Amino acid sequence: MSEPVILTDIDARGVATLRLNRPEVNNAYNSDVLAAIRERAEVLGADHAVRIILLRGNGRHFQAGADLKWIEQNRHKPLEDNLEVSRLTRKAFFGLLTCPKPVIALVHGACFGGGTGIAASCDIVIAEETAMFAITEARWGLVPAMIMVQLAARLGAARMRRYSLTCERFDAKRAFEIGFVDEICPEGALDDVVEPIIDSLLHNAPATLAQVKAEALRLSGLNFTEEEFEALAQEHAKLRYTDEAEEGVKSFLEKRKPSWYPAA
């Protein structure tokens, strides 16, 4: 029997730890991971015994974005199937964002593509100084539609444009300078750095924190109607059928440069 794609532990204080658990593919997400993120955010968000949620990755990396083999499989499915994938993607990312409990991302190794969206959907981001970041979707002919709002809220519009257009990698120091990361720490020190933050949160009234978070999201323009979400899902699903998405994903799987990269 295979292990769960997310491991859950809750300590005596009500601090829940979610560990992304596909280390063999650097915790790349597929439908199973998205469904588990959505379910955990919903269940833990409604559990009065849970005060804080920590999100981290098993293995060498935090999260390497979407599993491109899974993306390629979805490209050959009907539009309605892809719409369900996009709806699930939205519910997972925005489920983290709107969860009434404080959510803290603890980042080590790579945080690429949708991994940056997972981190940006959290309230607090702490990274080891050796962590690396990149918004990689355009490299593979894809558009990070489901995470651009969260990225813009973290990075600001100008830097979100730069890094989503160039797909450049940037280190933890740069991530801190541009506001993507709240704290950086030496390798292996994530638990030491997060502990005083946990203690500060535990001093605060739980229901009040939920109200503060909801109001912060509202004032930041991060609340959307179901109609707006559905329009986003429709666009997101159709983008997988483009010629550039086909070539970009295949170039990754075949370990070669895409056709649009100029030959030497």
FENQUIBEL-V609652 format. One record per residue. PSI is psi in whole degrees, -180 to 180 (999 if undefined). OMEGA is omega in degrees with one decimal (* if undefined). BURIAL is + if it has 9 or more other ideal C-beta (glycine too) atoms within 8 Angstrom, else -. Layout:
BEGIN
psi = {PSI | PSI}
omega = {OMEGA | OMEGA}
burial = {BURIAL | BURIAL}
END
This chain:
BEGIN
psi = {130 | 155 | 156 | 150 | -15 | 127 | 139 | 134 | 138 | 123 | 180 | -22 | -11 | 19 | 113 | 134 | 123 | 126 | 114 | 131 | 58 | 59 | -23 | -21 | 31 | 34 | 23 | 142 | 149 | -166 | -38 | -43 | -45 | -44 | -38 | -40 | -47 | -48 | -43 | -41 | -40 | -48 | -49 | -33 | -29 | -5 | 113 | -20 | -16 | 128 | -36 | 148 | 127 | 136 | 125 | 174 | 145 | 153 | -154 | -19 | 155 | -61 | 130 | 21 | -159 | 146 | 109 | -23 | -39 | -41 | -45 | -41 | -41 | -31 | -24 | 7 | 161 | 160 | -41 | -38 | -41 | -32 | -40 | -37 | -45 | -39 | -42 | -40 | -46 | -46 | -32 | -53 | -47 | -20 | -40 | -45 | -42 | 1 | 132 | -10 | 148 | 131 | 128 | 125 | 131 | 106 | 130 | 159 | -135 | 140 | 91 | 156 | -126 | -19 | -35 | -32 | -38 | -48 | -44 | -20 | -9 | 161 | -32 | 137 | 124 | 135 | 145 | 149 | -16 | -1 | 151 | 146 | 150 | 137 | 95 | -2 | -44 | -25 | -29 | 17 | 22 | 165 | 128 | 53 | -36 | -8 | -1 | -33 | -45 | -40 | -41 | -37 | -34 | -46 | -21 | 156 | -41 | -48 | -30 | -42 | -48 | -55 | -24 | -23 | -43 | -25 | 23 | 148 | 143 | 146 | 179 | -37 | -46 | -40 | -38 | -42 | -36 | 4 | 4 | -34 | 140 | -33 | 146 | 154 | 163 | 158 | 132 | 1 | 15 | -44 | -37 | -40 | -36 | -22 | -47 | -28 | -42 | -45 | -41 | -43 | -38 | -21 | -14 | 149 | 126 | -48 | -35 | -41 | -40 | -40 | -41 | -45 | -45 | -41 | -39 | -42 | -42 | -47 | -22 | 1 | 27 | 17 | 136 | 153 | 164 | -34 | -41 | -40 | -41 | -40 | -40 | -42 | -41 | -47 | -46 | -43 | -43 | -29 | -22 | -15 | 0 | 158 | -38 | -36 | -41 | -49 | -41 | -46 | -42 | -38 | -37 | -48 | -32 | 2 | 53 | 169 | 145 | 161 | -24 | -7 | 126 | 136 | 151 | 999}
omega = {-176.8 | 178.6 | 175.1 | 179.5 | 171.4 | 176.3 | -175.9 | 175.3 | 178.6 | -178.0 | -174.0 | 179.6 | -174.5 | 176.0 | -179.9 | 175.7 | 174.4 | 179.3 | 172.5 | -165.8 | 168.4 | -173.8 | -178.8 | 175.8 | 178.0 | 178.4 | 174.9 | -174.5 | 171.1 | -178.1 | -179.9 | 179.9 | 179.5 | 179.3 | -179.9 | 177.2 | 179.8 | -177.4 | -178.8 | 178.8 | -179.2 | -176.2 | -178.9 | 178.0 | -179.3 | -176.4 | -177.1 | 179.0 | -178.9 | -178.1 | -172.8 | 177.0 | 172.6 | 179.7 | -178.5 | -178.0 | 173.1 | 177.1 | -171.5 | -171.6 | 175.2 | -177.4 | -173.8 | 177.4 | -178.7 | 173.1 | -173.6 | 172.0 | 176.9 | 176.5 | 180.0 | 177.0 | -178.7 | -178.7 | -177.2 | 178.9 | 178.7 | -177.9 | -178.1 | 176.4 | 179.0 | 174.6 | 178.7 | 176.7 | -179.5 | 176.8 | 178.3 | 177.8 | 177.7 | -176.7 | 178.3 | -176.9 | -178.3 | 172.3 | 173.9 | -176.4 | -173.8 | 176.7 | -176.2 | 177.6 | 172.5 | -179.2 | -176.7 | 175.2 | 176.1 | -167.3 | 170.9 | 178.4 | -176.1 | 172.1 | -170.1 | 172.6 | 178.9 | 174.8 | 175.5 | 176.5 | 176.2 | 179.7 | -177.9 | 177.1 | 178.7 | -177.3 | -177.1 | 178.9 | 176.3 | -176.4 | 169.9 | -176.2 | 177.7 | -179.2 | 177.5 | -175.1 | 172.8 | 173.6 | -160.7 | -168.3 | -176.4 | 177.0 | -176.8 | 178.6 | -178.8 | -179.0 | -177.6 | -170.6 | -174.3 | -176.8 | -173.6 | 177.7 | 179.3 | 178.9 | 178.7 | 179.1 | 179.7 | -170.2 | -167.4 | -173.5 | -174.9 | -177.9 | 173.3 | 177.6 | -177.9 | -170.4 | 175.1 | 176.7 | -175.3 | -174.0 | 177.7 | 169.5 | 173.9 | -174.0 | -175.7 | 178.5 | 177.7 | 178.8 | 177.4 | -178.4 | -175.8 | 172.4 | 179.1 | -179.5 | -179.4 | -179.5 | 170.1 | -175.2 | 175.3 | 177.7 | 178.5 | -174.5 | -178.1 | -177.7 | 179.4 | -176.5 | -177.0 | -172.9 | 177.9 | 176.0 | 175.4 | -178.5 | 177.6 | 179.8 | -178.3 | 176.7 | -172.4 | -176.4 | -173.5 | -178.9 | 177.9 | 177.3 | 178.3 | 178.8 | 177.7 | -179.0 | 179.9 | -179.8 | 177.9 | 178.5 | -180.0 | -177.6 | 178.9 | 179.9 | -177.2 | 173.2 | -176.6 | 176.9 | 176.8 | 178.1 | 177.8 | 177.5 | -178.9 | 177.0 | 178.2 | 178.9 | 179.0 | 179.5 | -177.6 | -178.3 | -176.9 | -177.9 | -179.6 | -176.8 | -176.4 | 177.0 | -179.4 | 176.6 | 178.3 | -178.2 | -178.0 | -179.7 | 179.4 | -180.0 | 177.0 | -176.9 | -179.8 | 176.4 | 178.6 | 176.4 | 176.0 | -174.3 | -178.4 | 177.6 | -174.7 | 176.8 | 179.8 | *}
burial = {- | - | - | - | + | + | + | + | - | + | - | - | - | + | + | + | + | + | + | + | + | + | + | - | - | + | + | + | + | + | - | - | + | + | + | + | + | + | - | + | + | + | - | + | + | - | - | - | - | + | + | + | + | + | + | + | + | + | + | - | + | + | + | + | + | + | + | + | - | + | + | + | - | + | + | - | - | - | - | - | + | + | + | - | + | + | + | + | + | + | + | + | + | + | + | + | + | - | + | - | + | + | + | + | + | + | + | + | + | + | + | + | + | + | + | + | + | + | + | + | + | + | - | + | + | + | + | + | + | + | + | + | + | + | + | + | + | + | + | + | + | + | - | + | + | + | + | + | - | + | + | + | + | + | + | + | - | - | + | + | - | + | + | + | - | - | + | - | - | + | + | + | - | + | + | + | - | + | + | + | + | - | + | + | + | - | - | - | + | + | - | - | + | + | - | - | + | + | - | - | + | + | - | - | - | + | - | - | + | + | - | - | + | + | - | - | + | - | - | - | - | + | - | - | - | - | - | - | + | + | - | + | + | + | + | + | + | + | + | + | - | - | - | - | + | + | + | + | + | + | + | + | + | - | - | - | - | + | - | - | - | - | - | -}
END
